[in-house]
Amino acid sequence: MSTLQTKVRLTRFLTVSCYAGLLILFTAWYVFIHPVGTANPWVIWLIHFLPLACFFPSIKSGNPRSHAWLCFMLLLYFNEAVLAAATNPETRVFGLIYALLVVVLFTAAMMYARWASQLARQNLPAQ
């Protein structure tokens, strides 16, 4: 197995793991651990969950271009994670875990998109 294949496999594993971890974190936090008292917790959960869930088919298929688009979406989530960690003492731990998952997911998805594209170009037949 080449070094590039190893990198692709590692970043794919990290991407899928952090993606699932982020979806689980949203479900646990917004529905069970810290539901918002002034609004329906399911609506808040859906607002956070659905944009990421839209990427599920492309994450499952391993499409490098979709991983790059996921990185653009994650920038919004990173902003929210930093705000959660910095503004409210009640959400500090949640915000730190959230930010860590987003940073690792962003980096892994970005590197997966790059290395998977390079691997696909290497495996093209010569014309």
Secondary structure, DSSP 8 states (H G I E B T S, - for coil): --HHHHHHHHHHHHHHHHHHHHHHHHHIIIIIIS--SSS-HHHHHHHHHHHHHTTHHHHHHT-HHHHHHHHHHHHHHHHHHHHHHHH-GGGHHHHHHHHHHHHHHHHHHHHHHHHHHHHHHHTS---
